[in-house]
Amino acid sequence: MNPIVEFCVNNLASGSQEAFDRLNEDPNLDVVEYDCLTYCDLCAMSLFALVDGEVVRGTTPDELVKNIYQFIEENPI
């Protein structure tokens, strides 16, 4: 079973699209886009994704990708 990485469509528009695209190319991840993840305050303030249900943040798309892979490494399924 692959880790699930969930993105909010509004956060994609706010800058996390590049991270989504890069992660979506990884066959070892299930990357999903939703209309809303109900983290509106967080979504308005930073780039983020849910990784297996846990919030992972970054200030840039590169940092978000790095933090997601680090989270997955530190929290194996």
All heavy atoms as a GROMACS GRO file, in nm:
protein
  604
    1MET      N    1   0.084  -0.118   0.000
    1MET     CA    2   0.000   0.000   0.000
    1MET      C    3   0.089   0.125   0.000
    1MET      O    4   0.182   0.136   0.079
    1MET     CB    5  -0.090  -0.001   0.123
    1MET     CG    6  -0.187   0.111   0.128
    1MET     SD    7  -0.304   0.080   0.262
    1MET     CE    8  -0.385   0.235   0.263
    2ASN      N    9   0.059   0.216  -0.089
    2ASN     CA   10   0.136   0.339  -0.102
    2ASN      C   11   0.087   0.446  -0.004
    2ASN      O   12  -0.031   0.450   0.030
    2ASN     CB   13   0.123   0.396  -0.243
    2ASN     CG   14   0.187   0.310  -0.347
    2ASN    OD1   15   0.279   0.234  -0.319
    2ASN    ND2   16   0.139   0.319  -0.469
    3PRO      N   17   0.178   0.534   0.039
    3PRO     CA   18   0.133   0.650   0.117
    3PRO      C   19   0.037   0.735   0.033
    3PRO      O   20   0.053   0.747  -0.088
    3PRO     CB   21   0.262   0.727   0.145
    3PRO     CG   22   0.371   0.627   0.127
    3PRO     CD   23   0.322   0.531   0.023
    4ILE      N   24  -0.063   0.792   0.099
    4ILE     CA   25  -0.161   0.878   0.032
    4ILE      C   26  -0.127   1.023   0.064
    4ILE      O   27  -0.117   1.061   0.180
    4ILE     CB   28  -0.304   0.845   0.078
    4ILE    CG1   29  -0.338   0.700   0.044
    4ILE    CG2   30  -0.404   0.942   0.014
    4ILE    CD1   31  -0.466   0.651   0.105
    5VAL      N   32  -0.109   1.103  -0.042
    5VAL     CA   33  -0.078   1.245  -0.028
    5VAL      C   34  -0.196   1.322  -0.086
    5VAL      O   35  -0.227   1.309  -0.205
    5VAL     CB   36   0.052   1.283  -0.102
    5VAL    CG1   37   0.084   1.430  -0.080
    5VAL    CG2   38   0.167   1.195  -0.056
    6GLU      N   39  -0.264   1.399   0.000
    6GLU     CA   40  -0.384   1.471  -0.040
    6GLU      C   41  -0.359   1.621  -0.046
    6GLU      O   42  -0.301   1.678   0.046
    6GLU     CB   43  -0.496   1.444   0.059
    6GLU     CG   44  -0.529   1.296   0.072
    6GLU     CD   45  -0.616   1.268   0.192
    6GLU    OE1   46  -0.562   1.266   0.304
    6GLU    OE2   47  -0.738   1.250   0.172
    7PHE      N   48  -0.405   1.682  -0.154
    7PHE     CA   49  -0.392   1.826  -0.174
    7PHE      C   50  -0.529   1.890  -0.188
    7PHE      O   51  -0.621   1.830  -0.244
    7PHE     CB   52  -0.314   1.857  -0.302
    7PHE     CG   53  -0.167   1.836  -0.291
    7PHE    CD1   54  -0.111   1.711  -0.315
    7PHE    CD2   55  -0.083   1.941  -0.259
    7PHE    CE1   56   0.026   1.692  -0.307
    7PHE    CE2   57   0.054   1.924  -0.250
    7PHE     CZ   58   0.109   1.798  -0.274
    8CYS      N   59  -0.541   2.011  -0.140
    8CYS     CA   60  -0.662   2.093  -0.157
    8CYS      C   61  -0.645   2.173  -0.286
    8CYS      O   62  -0.540   2.232  -0.310
    8CYS     CB   63  -0.675   2.188  -0.038
    8CYS     SG   64  -0.807   2.309  -0.056
    9VAL      N   65  -0.749   2.177  -0.369
    9VAL     CA   66  -0.742   2.249  -0.495
    9VAL      C   67  -0.711   2.398  -0.473
    9VAL      O   68  -0.640   2.460  -0.553
    9VAL     CB   69  -0.870   2.228  -0.579
    9VAL    CG1   70  -0.989   2.298  -0.516
    9VAL    CG2   71  -0.851   2.274  -0.722
   10ASN      N   72  -0.758   2.454  -0.364
   10ASN     CA   73  -0.729   2.595  -0.335
   10ASN      C   74  -0.581   2.615  -0.301
   10ASN      O   75  -0.523   2.716  -0.338
   10ASN     CB   76  -0.817   2.646  -0.220
   10ASN     CG   77  -0.962   2.648  -0.259
   10ASN    OD1   78  -0.998   2.692  -0.367
   10ASN    ND2   79  -1.047   2.597  -0.172
   11ASN      N   80  -0.522   2.518  -0.232
   11ASN     CA   81  -0.380   2.528  -0.201
   11ASN      C   82  -0.296   2.507  -0.327
   11ASN      O   83  -0.190   2.568  -0.342
   11ASN     CB   84  -0.342   2.429  -0.092
   11ASN     CG   85  -0.217   2.470  -0.018
   11ASN    OD1   86  -0.112   2.411  -0.038
   11ASN    ND2   87  -0.230   2.571   0.067
   12LEU      N   88  -0.344   2.425  -0.418
   12LEU     CA   89  -0.275   2.409  -0.546
   12LEU      C   90  -0.268   2.543  -0.618
   12LEU      O   91  -0.163   2.582  -0.670
   12LEU     CB   92  -0.346   2.306  -0.635
   12LEU     CG   93  -0.342   2.161  -0.586
   12LEU    CD1   94  -0.428   2.075  -0.677
   12LEU    CD2   95  -0.201   2.109  -0.579
   13ALA      N   96  -0.378   2.616  -0.617
   13ALA     CA   97  -0.383   2.748  -0.681
   13ALA      C   98  -0.296   2.850  -0.607
   13ALA      O   99  -0.250   2.947  -0.667
   13ALA     CB  100  -0.527   2.797  -0.688
   14SER      N  101  -0.270   2.824  -0.479
   14SER     CA  102  -0.189   2.916  -0.399
   14SER      C  103  -0.040   2.886  -0.408
   14SER      O  104   0.040   2.954  -0.344
   14SER     CB  105  -0.232   2.910  -0.252
   14SER     OG  106  -0.364   2.956  -0.238
   15GLY      N  107  -0.001   2.782  -0.482
   15GLY     CA  108   0.140   2.758  -0.501
   15GLY      C  109   0.190   2.616  -0.487
   15GLY      O  110   0.306   2.588  -0.517
   16SER      N  111   0.106   2.524  -0.442
   16SER     CA  112   0.155   2.388  -0.422
   16SER      C  113   0.141   2.299  -0.546
   16SER      O  114   0.176   2.181  -0.541
   16SER     CB  115   0.086   2.323  -0.301
   16SER     OG  116  -0.052   2.308  -0.325
   17GLN      N  117   0.096   2.355  -0.658
   17GLN     CA  118   0.077   2.277  -0.780
   17GLN      C  119   0.207   2.209  -0.825
   17GLN      O  120   0.206   2.093  -0.866
   17GLN     CB  121   0.024   2.366  -0.893
   17GLN     CG  122  -0.003   2.290  -1.023
   17GLN     CD  123  -0.120   2.195  -1.015
   17GLN    OE1  124  -0.227   2.233  -0.970
   17GLN    NE2  125  -0.100   2.071  -1.056
   18GLU      N  126   0.318   2.280  -0.815
   18GLU     CA  127   0.448   2.223  -0.856
   18GLU      C  128   0.481   2.100  -0.771
   18GLU      O  129   0.528   1.999  -0.822
   18GLU     CB  130   0.558   2.327  -0.843
   18GLU     CG  131   0.694   2.277  -0.885
   18GLU     CD  132   0.803   2.380  -0.863
   18GLU    OE1  133   0.776   2.501  -0.869
   18GLU    OE2  134   0.918   2.338  -0.840
   19ALA      N  135   0.456   2.108  -0.641
   19ALA     CA  136   0.480   1.994  -0.552
   19ALA      C  137   0.388   1.878  -0.591
   19ALA      O  138   0.431   1.763  -0.598
   19ALA     CB  139   0.458   2.034  -0.407
   20PHE      N  140   0.261   1.908  -0.617
   20PHE     CA  141   0.165   1.805  -0.659
   20PHE      C  142   0.215   1.734  -0.784
   20PHE      O  143   0.217   1.611  -0.791
   20PHE     CB  144   0.029   1.870  -0.686
   20PHE     CG  145  -0.074   1.776  -0.741
   20PHE    CD1  146  -0.160   1.708  -0.656
   20PHE    CD2  147  -0.087   1.754  -0.877
   20PHE    CE1  148  -0.256   1.620  -0.705
   20PHE    CE2  149  -0.182   1.668  -0.928
   20PHE     CZ  150  -0.267   1.600  -0.841
   21ASP      N  151   0.256   1.813  -0.885
   21ASP     CA  152   0.301   1.755  -1.012
   21ASP      C  153   0.422   1.664  -0.992
   21ASP      O  154   0.428   1.554  -1.050
   21ASP     CB  155   0.334   1.865  -1.112
   21ASP     CG  156   0.211   1.943  -1.157
   21ASP    OD1  157   0.098   1.892  -1.141
   21ASP    OD2  158   0.229   2.056  -1.208
   22ARG      N  159   0.517   1.707  -0.911
   22ARG     CA  160   0.638   1.626  -0.888
   22ARG      C  161   0.605   1.498  -0.813
   22ARG      O  162   0.652   1.390  -0.849
   22ARG     CB  163   0.741   1.708  -0.812
   22ARG     CG  164   0.803   1.815  -0.902
   22ARG     CD  165   0.895   1.911  -0.836
   22ARG     NE  166   0.987   1.855  -0.739
   22ARG     CZ  167   1.049   1.929  -0.648
   22ARG    NH1  168   1.027   2.059  -0.641
   22ARG    NH2  169   1.132   1.873  -0.563
   23LEU      N  170   0.523   1.508  -0.711
   23LEU     CA  171   0.487   1.390  -0.632
   23LEU      C  172   0.399   1.294  -0.712
   23LEU      O  173   0.410   1.172  -0.697
   23LEU     CB  174   0.415   1.432  -0.504
   23LEU     CG  175   0.501   1.510  -0.404
   23LEU    CD1  176   0.413   1.574  -0.298
   23LEU    CD2  177   0.607   1.421  -0.342
   24ASN      N  178   0.317   1.348  -0.798
   24ASN     CA  179   0.226   1.266  -0.878
   24ASN      C  180   0.303   1.177  -0.977
   24ASN      O  181   0.251   1.075  -1.021
   24ASN     CB  182   0.126   1.355  -0.952
   24ASN     CG  183   0.006   1.280  -1.001
   24ASN    OD1  184  -0.043   1.190  -0.934
   24ASN    ND2  185  -0.043   1.316  -1.117
   25GLU      N  186   0.426   1.212  -1.009
   25GLU     CA  187   0.509   1.132  -1.097
   25GLU      C  188   0.571   1.012  -1.025
   25GLU      O  189   0.624   0.922  -1.090
   25GLU     CB  190   0.619   1.218  -1.158
   25GLU     CG  191   0.568   1.323  -1.253
   25GLU     CD  192   0.677   1.414  -1.306
   25GLU    OE1  193   0.796   1.390  -1.275
   25GLU    OE2  194   0.644   1.509  -1.379
   26ASP      N  195   0.565   1.008  -0.894
   26ASP     CA  196   0.624   0.900  -0.815
   26ASP      C  197   0.525   0.784  -0.809
   26ASP      O  198   0.418   0.795  -0.747
   26ASP     CB  199   0.657   0.951  -0.674
   26ASP     CG  200   0.733   0.850  -0.590
   26ASP    OD1  201   0.721   0.728  -0.616
   26ASP    OD2  202   0.802   0.893  -0.497
   27PRO      N  203   0.559   0.669  -0.868
   27PRO     CA  204   0.466   0.555  -0.868
   27PRO      C  205   0.447   0.493  -0.730
   27PRO      O  206   0.357   0.411  -0.711
   27PRO     CB  207   0.531   0.456  -0.965
   27PRO     CG  208   0.676   0.492  -0.962
   27PRO     CD  209   0.684   0.640  -0.938
   28ASN      N  210   0.530   0.534  -0.634
   28ASN     CA  211   0.519   0.479  -0.498
   28ASN      C  212   0.430   0.563  -0.408
   28ASN      O  213   0.422   0.537  -0.288
   28ASN     CB  214   0.659   0.467  -0.436
   28ASN     CG  215   0.745   0.368  -0.512
   28ASN    OD1  216   0.702   0.258  -0.541
   28ASN    ND2  217   0.865   0.410  -0.547
   29LEU      N  218   0.364   0.665  -0.465
   29LEU     CA  219   0.272   0.750  -0.390
   29LEU      C  220   0.137   0.751  -0.458
   29LEU      O  221   0.128   0.745  -0.581
   29LEU     CB  222   0.324   0.895  -0.384
   29LEU     CG  223   0.459   0.920  -0.318
   29LEU    CD1  224   0.496   1.067  -0.332
   29LEU    CD2  225   0.455   0.880  -0.172
   30ASP      N  226   0.032   0.763  -0.378
   30ASP     CA  227  -0.103   0.788  -0.432
   30ASP      C  228  -0.134   0.934  -0.402
   30ASP      O  229  -0.157   0.971  -0.286
   30ASP     CB  230  -0.206   0.696  -0.366
   30ASP     CG  231  -0.188   0.551  -0.405
   30ASP    OD1  232  -0.141   0.524  -0.517
   30ASP    OD2  233  -0.219   0.463  -0.322
   31VAL      N  234  -0.130   1.018  -0.505
   31VAL     CA  235  -0.149   1.162  -0.491
   31VAL      C  236  -0.290   1.196  -0.537
   31VAL      O  237  -0.329   1.160  -0.648
   31VAL     CB  238  -0.043   1.240  -0.570
   31VAL    CG1  239  -0.059   1.389  -0.549
   31VAL    CG2  240   0.098   1.197  -0.528
   32VAL      N  241  -0.364   1.266  -0.450
   32VAL     CA  242  -0.505   1.294  -0.475
   32VAL      C  243  -0.532   1.443  -0.457
   32VAL      O  244  -0.475   1.506  -0.369
   32VAL     CB  245  -0.594   1.213  -0.377
   32VAL    CG1  246  -0.740   1.229  -0.411
   32VAL    CG2  247  -0.555   1.067  -0.374
   33GLU      N  248  -0.622   1.494  -0.538
   33GLU     CA  249  -0.664   1.635  -0.529
   33GLU      C  250  -0.811   1.638  -0.487
   33GLU      O  251  -0.893   1.565  -0.542
   33GLU     CB  252  -0.649   1.700  -0.666
   33GLU     CG  253  -0.704   1.837  -0.680
   33GLU     CD  254  -0.695   1.887  -0.824
   33GLU    OE1  255  -0.601   1.852  -0.897
   33GLU    OE2  256  -0.788   1.961  -0.864
   34TYR      N  257  -0.842   1.721  -0.388
   34TYR     CA  258  -0.980   1.737  -0.340
   34TYR      C  259  -1.021   1.883  -0.351
   34TYR      O  260  -0.936   1.973  -0.350
   34TYR     CB  261  -0.992   1.693  -0.193
   34TYR     CG  262  -0.978   1.546  -0.174
   34TYR    CD1  263  -0.861   1.492  -0.122
   34TYR    CD2  264  -1.082   1.459  -0.206
   34TYR    CE1  265  -0.846   1.355  -0.104
   34TYR    CE2  266  -1.068   1.321  -0.189
   34TYR     CZ  267  -0.951   1.271  -0.137
   34TYR     OH  268  -0.936   1.136  -0.120
   35ASP      N  269  -1.152   1.906  -0.357
   35ASP     CA  270  -1.203   2.043  -0.360
   35ASP      C  271  -1.167   2.118  -0.233
   35ASP      O  272  -1.131   2.235  -0.236
   35ASP     CB  273  -1.355   2.046  -0.379
   35ASP     CG  274  -1.395   2.006  -0.520
   35ASP    OD1  275  -1.314   2.023  -0.613
   35ASP    OD2  276  -1.509   1.959  -0.536
   36CYS      N  277  -1.176   2.051  -0.119
   36CYS     CA  278  -1.146   2.115   0.008
   36CYS      C  279  -1.110   2.007   0.110
   36CYS      O  280  -1.174   1.902   0.115
   36CYS     CB  281  -1.265   2.196   0.058
   36CYS     SG  282  -1.233   2.286   0.212
   37LEU      N  283  -1.008   2.035   0.191
   37LEU     CA  284  -0.969   1.943   0.297
   37LEU      C  285  -1.009   1.995   0.435
   37LEU      O  286  -0.972   1.937   0.536
   37LEU     CB  287  -0.817   1.919   0.293
   37LEU     CG  288  -0.765   1.847   0.169
   37LEU    CD1  289  -0.612   1.846   0.168
   37LEU    CD2  290  -0.818   1.705   0.162
   38THR      N  291  -1.083   2.105   0.438
   38THR     CA  292  -1.133   2.171   0.560
   38THR      C  293  -1.022   2.219   0.654
   38THR      O  294  -1.036   2.217   0.774
   38THR     CB  295  -1.235   2.084   0.637
   38THR    OG1  296  -1.172   1.968   0.687
   38THR    CG2  297  -1.354   2.047   0.550
   39TYR      N  298  -0.911   2.260   0.597
   39TYR     CA  299  -0.801   2.323   0.671
   39TYR      C  300  -0.784   2.465   0.617
   39TYR      O  301  -0.674   2.508   0.583
   39TYR     CB  302  -0.670   2.245   0.651
   39TYR     CG  303  -0.665   2.114   0.724
   39TYR    CD1  304  -0.718   1.998   0.668
   39TYR    CD2  305  -0.608   2.107   0.850
   39TYR    CE1  306  -0.713   1.878   0.735
   39TYR    CE2  307  -0.602   1.986   0.919
   39TYR     CZ  308  -0.655   1.871   0.860
   39TYR     OH  309  -0.650   1.752   0.927
   40CYS      N  310  -0.893   2.539   0.611
   40CYS     CA  311  -0.896   2.668   0.541
   40CYS      C  312  -0.797   2.770   0.598
   40CYS      O  313  -0.732   2.841   0.522
   40CYS     CB  314  -1.038   2.725   0.541
   40CYS     SG  315  -1.155   2.615   0.455
   41ASP      N  316  -0.785   2.778   0.731
   41ASP     CA  317  -0.689   2.872   0.791
   41ASP      C  318  -0.546   2.836   0.750
   41ASP      O  319  -0.469   2.922   0.710
   41ASP     CB  320  -0.701   2.874   0.943
   41ASP     CG  321  -0.830   2.938   0.991
   41ASP    OD1  322  -0.892   3.012   0.912
   41ASP    OD2  323  -0.868   2.914   1.107
   42LEU      N  324  -0.512   2.710   0.761
   42LEU     CA  325  -0.380   2.662   0.722
   42LEU      C  326  -0.358   2.682   0.572
   42LEU      O  327  -0.252   2.726   0.529
   42LEU     CB  328  -0.365   2.515   0.758
   42LEU     CG  329  -0.236   2.445   0.723
   42LEU    CD1  330  -0.119   2.512   0.794
   42LEU    CD2  331  -0.244   2.300   0.759
   43CYS      N  332  -0.459   2.652   0.494
   43CYS     CA  333  -0.451   2.664   0.348
   43CYS      C  334  -0.424   2.808   0.306
   43CYS      O  335  -0.349   2.833   0.212
   43CYS     CB  336  -0.582   2.614   0.288
   43CYS     SG  337  -0.583   2.596   0.110
   44ALA      N  338  -0.482   2.903   0.376
   44ALA     CA  339  -0.464   3.044   0.343
   44ALA      C  340  -0.326   3.095   0.382
   44ALA      O  341  -0.279   3.194   0.326
   44ALA     CB  342  -0.571   3.127   0.412
   45MET      N  343  -0.258   3.025   0.474
   45MET     CA  344  -0.131   3.075   0.528
   45MET      C  345  -0.007   3.007   0.471
   45MET      O  346   0.101   3.065   0.473
   45MET     CB  347  -0.128   3.060   0.680
   45MET     CG  348  -0.232   3.142   0.751
   45MET     SD  349  -0.228   3.131   0.932
   45MET     CE  350  -0.161   2.973   0.968
   46SER      N  351  -0.018   2.883   0.423
   46SER     CA  352   0.102   2.811   0.382
   46SER      C  353   0.069   2.702   0.281
   46SER      O  354  -0.047   2.669   0.258
   46SER     CB  355   0.171   2.749   0.503
   46SER     OG  356   0.090   2.647   0.559
   47LEU      N  357   0.174   2.647   0.223
   47LEU     CA  358   0.160   2.530   0.137
   47LEU      C  359   0.154   2.408   0.227
   47LEU      O  360   0.230   2.398   0.323
   47LEU     CB  361   0.278   2.520   0.042
   47LEU     CG  362   0.305   2.641  -0.048
   47LEU    CD1  363   0.424   2.613  -0.139
   47LEU    CD2  364   0.183   2.679  -0.127
   48PHE      N  365   0.063   2.317   0.198
   48PHE     CA  366   0.051   2.197   0.281
   48PHE      C  367  -0.012   2.084   0.203
   48PHE      O  368  -0.072   2.103   0.097
   48PHE     CB  369  -0.031   2.226   0.408
   48PHE     CG  370  -0.179   2.214   0.388
   48PHE    CD1  371  -0.247   2.100   0.429
   48PHE    CD2  372  -0.251   2.315   0.327
   48PHE    CE1  373  -0.384   2.088   0.411
   48PHE    CE2  374  -0.388   2.305   0.309
   48PHE     CZ  375  -0.454   2.191   0.351
   49ALA      N  376   0.002   1.965   0.257
   49ALA     CA  377  -0.066   1.846   0.208
   49ALA      C  378  -0.092   1.757   0.327
   49ALA      O  379  -0.026   1.770   0.431
   49ALA     CB  380   0.018   1.774   0.104
   50LEU      N  381  -0.186   1.667   0.313
   50LEU     CA  382  -0.207   1.563   0.413
   50LEU      C  383  -0.136   1.438   0.364
   50LEU      O  384  -0.156   1.396   0.250
   50LEU     CB  385  -0.356   1.533   0.432
   50LEU     CG  386  -0.443   1.644   0.488
   50LEU    CD1  387  -0.587   1.595   0.502
   50LEU    CD2  388  -0.391   1.692   0.622
   51VAL      N  389  -0.054   1.381   0.450
   51VAL     CA  390   0.017   1.258   0.418
   51VAL      C  391  -0.034   1.152   0.514
   51VAL      O  392  -0.012   1.164   0.636
   51VAL     CB  393   0.169   1.276   0.429
   51VAL    CG1  394   0.240   1.146   0.393
   51VAL    CG2  395   0.217   1.390   0.340
   52ASP      N  396  -0.107   1.057   0.461
   52ASP     CA  397  -0.172   0.955   0.544
   52ASP      C  398  -0.248   1.020   0.659
   52ASP      O  399  -0.244   0.974   0.772
   52ASP     CB  400  -0.070   0.853   0.594
   52ASP     CG  401  -0.014   0.768   0.481
   52ASP    OD1  402  -0.087   0.746   0.381
   52ASP    OD2  403   0.101   0.724   0.491
   53GLY      N  404  -0.314   1.133   0.629
   53GLY     CA  405  -0.400   1.200   0.726
   53GLY      C  406  -0.331   1.302   0.814
   53GLY      O  407  -0.397   1.369   0.893
   54GLU      N  408  -0.200   1.317   0.803
   54GLU     CA  409  -0.124   1.411   0.886
   54GLU      C  410  -0.081   1.532   0.804
   54GLU      O  411  -0.037   1.517   0.690
   54GLU     CB  412   0.000   1.344   0.945
   54GLU     CG  413  -0.030   1.228   1.037
   54GLU     CD  414  -0.098   1.269   1.166
   54GLU    OE1  415  -0.071   1.380   1.217
   54GLU    OE2  416  -0.180   1.190   1.216
   55VAL      N  417  -0.090   1.650   0.862
   55VAL     CA  418  -0.053   1.774   0.794
   55VAL      C  419   0.098   1.782   0.780
   55VAL      O  420   0.171   1.763   0.877
   55VAL     CB  421  -0.105   1.898   0.870
   55VAL    CG1  422  -0.052   2.026   0.809
   55VAL    CG2  423  -0.257   1.899   0.872
   56VAL      N  424   0.143   1.811   0.658
   56VAL     CA  425   0.284   1.838   0.630
   56VAL      C  426   0.288   1.971   0.558
   56VAL      O  427   0.215   1.993   0.462
   56VAL     CB  428   0.349   1.727   0.545
   56VAL    CG1  429   0.493   1.762   0.512
   56VAL    CG2  430   0.340   1.593   0.616
   57ARG      N  431   0.375   2.063   0.605
   57ARG     CA  432   0.380   2.199   0.551
   57ARG      C  433   0.514   2.228   0.488
   57ARG      O  434   0.613   2.162   0.515
   57ARG     CB  435   0.354   2.300   0.663
   57ARG     CG  436   0.219   2.284   0.727
   57ARG     CD  437   0.206   2.364   0.853
   57ARG     NE  438   0.204   2.507   0.823
   57ARG     CZ  439   0.180   2.601   0.912
   57ARG    NH1  440   0.158   2.570   1.036
   57ARG    NH2  441   0.179   2.727   0.877
   58GLY      N  442   0.515   2.334   0.408
   58GLY     CA  443   0.638   2.386   0.349
   58GLY      C  444   0.619   2.529   0.308
   58GLY      O  445   0.506   2.571   0.280
   59THR      N  446   0.727   2.604   0.303
   59THR     CA  447   0.716   2.745   0.263
   59THR      C  448   0.730   2.761   0.112
   59THR      O  449   0.688   2.864   0.057
   59THR     CB  450   0.822   2.833   0.334
   59THR    OG1  451   0.951   2.780   0.307
   59THR    CG2  452   0.797   2.834   0.484
   60THR      N  453   0.789   2.660   0.046
   60THR     CA  454   0.802   2.659  -0.100
   60THR      C  455   0.761   2.520  -0.149
   60THR      O  456   0.760   2.424  -0.070
   60THR     CB  457   0.947   2.686  -0.143
   60THR    OG1  458   1.029   2.577  -0.100
   60THR    CG2  459   1.000   2.818  -0.088
   61PRO      N  460   0.733   2.506  -0.278
   61PRO     CA  461   0.703   2.372  -0.330
   61PRO      C  462   0.818   2.274  -0.306
   61PRO      O  463   0.793   2.158  -0.270
   61PRO     CB  464   0.679   2.395  -0.479
   61PRO     CG  465   0.631   2.536  -0.488
   61PRO     CD  466   0.708   2.610  -0.381
   62ASP      N  467   0.942   2.318  -0.322
   62ASP     CA  468   1.058   2.230  -0.298
   62ASP      C  469   1.063   2.184  -0.154
   62ASP      O  470   1.086   2.066  -0.126
   62ASP     CB  471   1.189   2.303  -0.332
   62ASP     CG  472   1.211   2.319  -0.481
   62ASP    OD1  473   1.153   2.241  -0.559
   62ASP    OD2  474   1.285   2.410  -0.520
   63GLU      N  475   1.042   2.276  -0.061
   63GLU     CA  476   1.044   2.240   0.080
   63GLU      C  477   0.928   2.147   0.114
   63GLU      O  478   0.944   2.053   0.191
   63GLU     CB  479   1.038   2.365   0.168
   63GLU     CG  480   1.046   2.332   0.316
   63GLU     CD  481   1.040   2.455   0.404
   63GLU    OE1  482   0.944   2.534   0.390
   63GLU    OE2  483   1.131   2.469   0.486
   64LEU      N  484   0.812   2.170   0.055
   64LEU     CA  485   0.697   2.083   0.080
   64LEU      C  486   0.727   1.941   0.033
   64LEU      O  487   0.702   1.844   0.107
   64LEU     CB  488   0.572   2.138   0.010
   64LEU     CG  489   0.444   2.057   0.028
   64LEU    CD1  490   0.409   2.041   0.175
   64LEU    CD2  491   0.330   2.123  -0.049
   65VAL      N  492   0.783   1.926  -0.086
   65VAL     CA  493   0.818   1.793  -0.136
   65VAL      C  494   0.920   1.727  -0.043
   65VAL      O  495   0.904   1.610  -0.006
   65VAL     CB  496   0.873   1.802  -0.281
   65VAL    CG1  497   0.936   1.670  -0.324
   65VAL    CG2  498   0.763   1.843  -0.378
   66LYS      N  499   1.023   1.800  -0.004
   66LYS     CA  500   1.126   1.748   0.087
   66LYS      C  501   1.063   1.703   0.219
   66LYS      O  502   1.092   1.594   0.269
   66LYS     CB  503   1.232   1.855   0.112
   66LYS     CG  504   1.342   1.812   0.207
   66LYS     CD  505   1.444   1.922   0.223
   66LYS     CE  506   1.461   1.978   0.353
   66LYS     NZ  507   1.399   2.018   0.459
   67ASN      N  508   0.976   1.786   0.274
   67ASN     CA  509   0.912   1.754   0.402
   67ASN      C  510   0.819   1.634   0.391
   67ASN      O  511   0.808   1.555   0.485
   67ASN     CB  512   0.838   1.875   0.457
   67ASN     CG  513   0.932   1.986   0.500
   67ASN    OD1  514   1.053   1.965   0.514
   67ASN    ND2  515   0.879   2.105   0.518
   68ILE      N  516   0.753   1.619   0.278
   68ILE     CA  517   0.664   1.504   0.257
   68ILE      C  518   0.745   1.375   0.254
   68ILE      O  519   0.712   1.277   0.320
   68ILE     CB  520   0.578   1.522   0.130
   68ILE    CG1  521   0.472   1.630   0.156
   68ILE    CG2  522   0.516   1.390   0.087
   68ILE    CD1  523   0.395   1.674   0.033
   69TYR      N  524   0.853   1.375   0.176
   69TYR     CA  525   0.937   1.254   0.171
   69TYR      C  526   1.000   1.225   0.307
   69TYR      O  527   1.011   1.108   0.346
   69TYR     CB  528   1.044   1.267   0.063
   69TYR     CG  529   0.990   1.236  -0.076
   69TYR    CD1  530   0.992   1.332  -0.176
   69TYR    CD2  531   0.940   1.110  -0.107
   69TYR    CE1  532   0.944   1.305  -0.303
   69TYR    CE2  533   0.891   1.081  -0.233
   69TYR     CZ  534   0.894   1.179  -0.331
   69TYR     OH  535   0.846   1.150  -0.456
   70GLN      N  536   1.040   1.327   0.379
   70GLN     CA  537   1.097   1.307   0.512
   70GLN      C  538   0.992   1.248   0.606
   70GLN      O  539   1.021   1.156   0.683
   70GLN     CB  540   1.150   1.440   0.567
   70GLN     CG  541   1.214   1.427   0.703
   70GLN     CD  542   1.272   1.559   0.752
   70GLN    OE1  543   1.288   1.654   0.677
   70GLN    NE2  544   1.303   1.564   0.880
   71PHE      N  545   0.869   1.301   0.600
   71PHE     CA  546   0.761   1.248   0.685
   71PHE      C  547   0.737   1.100   0.654
   71PHE      O  548   0.722   1.019   0.746
   71PHE     CB  549   0.633   1.329   0.663
   71PHE     CG  550   0.518   1.278   0.743
   71PHE    CD1  551   0.497   1.320   0.873
   71PHE    CD2  552   0.429   1.185   0.689
   71PHE    CE1  553   0.392   1.271   0.949
   71PHE    CE2  554   0.323   1.136   0.763
   71PHE     CZ  555   0.304   1.180   0.894
   72ILE      N  556   0.734   1.066   0.526
   72ILE     CA  557   0.710   0.927   0.487
   72ILE      C  558   0.822   0.836   0.537
   72ILE      O  559   0.796   0.726   0.586
   72ILE     CB  560   0.693   0.916   0.334
   72ILE    CG1  561   0.562   0.985   0.291
   72ILE    CG2  562   0.697   0.772   0.288
   72ILE    CD1  563   0.547   1.007   0.143
   73GLU      N  564   0.944   0.884   0.527
   73GLU     CA  565   1.060   0.804   0.573
   73GLU      C  566   1.053   0.783   0.725
   73GLU      O  567   1.082   0.674   0.774
   73GLU     CB  568   1.188   0.877   0.536
   73GLU     CG  569   1.313   0.800   0.571
   73GLU     CD  570   1.439   0.872   0.527
   73GLU    OE1  571   1.444   0.921   0.413
   73GLU    OE2  572   1.532   0.881   0.610
   74GLU      N  573   1.012   0.886   0.798
   74GLU     CA  574   1.008   0.877   0.943
   74GLU      C  575   0.883   0.806   0.995
   74GLU      O  576   0.878   0.769   1.113
   74GLU     CB  577   1.015   1.018   1.004
   74GLU     CG  578   1.149   1.086   0.981
   74GLU     CD  579   1.152   1.230   1.025
   74GLU    OE1  580   1.048   1.283   1.072
   74GLU    OE2  581   1.260   1.292   1.014
   75ASN      N  582   0.782   0.791   0.911
   75ASN     CA  583   0.654   0.731   0.952
   75ASN      C  584   0.611   0.624   0.852
   75ASN      O  585   0.511   0.641   0.781
   75ASN     CB  586   0.546   0.838   0.962
   75ASN     CG  587   0.581   0.944   1.063
   75ASN    OD1  588   0.565   0.925   1.181
   75ASN    ND2  589   0.632   1.057   1.015
   76PRO      N  590   0.686   0.514   0.842
   76PRO     CA  591   0.650   0.410   0.744
   76PRO      C  592   0.512   0.350   0.775
   76PRO      O  593   0.470   0.347   0.891
   76PRO     CB  594   0.761   0.306   0.759
   76PRO     CG  595   0.821   0.331   0.893
   76PRO     CD  596   0.798   0.476   0.925
   77ILE      N  597   0.450   0.304   0.673
   77ILE     CA  598   0.315   0.245   0.688
   77ILE      C  599   0.325   0.112   0.760
   77ILE      O  600   0.408   0.032   0.738
   77ILE     CB  601   0.248   0.226   0.550
   77ILE    CG1  602   0.226   0.362   0.486
   77ILE    CG2  603   0.118   0.152   0.564
   77ILE    CD1  604   0.170   0.354   0.346
   0.00000   0.00000   0.00000
